């Protein structure tokens, strides 16, 4: 494990302390668990959207042509 120091405003620290106590865990364990859940929900920042997620995104757009895209890109 890596050790670090974090500074909290008194009011926030008191809320953290109370929440950890109500869960029956240490403040450190509560902070680690909370950050772990947040990071898992966020996902790996290196994840890239699959190209298949974008497939068909312009399928109903009749006004999009290669020429119109080029024209807009060079303005």
C-alpha positions in Angstrom: 0.0 0.0 0.0 1.0 3.6 -0.5 0.7 6.0 2.3 -0.5 9.6 1.8 -1.9 12.6 3.7 -5.1 14.3 2.8 -6.4 17.5 4.3 -10.2 17.8 4.9 -12.2 20.7 6.2 -13.4 20.0 9.7 -17.0 19.6 8.8 -16.2 17.1 6.0 -13.9 15.1 8.3 -16.6 14.9 10.9 -19.0 13.5 8.4 -16.4 11.0 7.1 -15.7 10.0 10.7 -19.4 9.5 11.5 -20.0 7.5 8.3 -17.0 5.2 8.9 -18.2 4.7 12.5 -21.7 3.8 11.4 -20.3 1.2 9.0 -18.0 -0.2 11.6 -14.8 0.5 9.6 -11.8 2.7 10.0 -11.7 6.1 8.4 -8.9 4.9 6.1 -10.9 1.8 5.1 -14.0 4.0 4.4 -12.0 6.4 2.2 -10.4 3.5 0.3 -13.7 1.7 -0.2 -15.4 4.9 -1.3 -12.7 5.8 -3.8 -12.5 2.2 -5.1 -16.3 2.2 -5.8 -16.0 5.6 -7.5 -13.1 4.5 -9.7 -14.8 1.3 -10.7 -18.0 3.2 -11.6 -15.9 5.6 -13.7 -13.9 2.9 -15.4 -10.5 3.0 -16.8 -9.7 6.4 -18.2 -7.8 4.7 -21.0 -11.0 2.9 -22.2 -12.0 3.9 -25.6 -15.4 3.8 -27.0 -15.8 1.0 -29.6 -16.3 2.2 -33.1 -19.4 0.0 -33.2 -21.0 2.4 -30.7 -20.9 5.1 -33.4 -22.1 2.9 -36.3 -25.2 4.4 -37.9 -25.1 7.7 -36.0 -25.8 9.6 -39.2 -28.0 7.0 -40.9 -31.1 9.3 -40.8 -29.2 12.4 -41.9 -29.8 13.0 -45.6 -28.1 16.4 -45.4 -24.6 15.0 -44.6 -22.4 14.3 -47.6 -18.6 14.0 -47.9 -18.6 17.3 -49.8 -20.6 19.1 -47.1 -18.3 17.8 -44.4 -15.2 18.9 -46.3 -16.8 22.3 -46.9 -17.5 22.8 -43.2 -14.1 21.5 -42.2 -12.2 24.0 -44.3 -14.1 27.1 -43.1 
